Amino acid sequence: MEAALVISIGKNAIYTAFLISAPILLVSLVVGVLISIFQAATSISDATLNFAPKVLAAGLVLLFIMPWIMNKMVGLFVYLVNNIPNFIK
């Protein structure tokens, strides 16, 4: 297996992982910033007030985009399986 092929496979895997995780991370970031602004405005310093809404928001986003995530993961798997002959020559 050539180095360029290994780099290409790794690049596809990392890109897919980035696409899958980006929506969840972005929603968690936005919710965290909004909660932090609320905490700064009200002088509330409870750690669970910041953690719990981010977990709930990430869970809801994961629930709604799970079909898309599975489609991306299956696409990568199909690409890898279909190209096994090209990888081992």
Secondary structure as GFF3:
##gff-version 3
##sequence-region A 1 89
A	DSSP	alpha_helix	3	42	.	.	.	ID=ss1
A	DSSP	alpha_helix	47	82	.	.	.	ID=ss2
A	DSSP	alpha_helix	84	88	.	.	.	ID=ss3
###
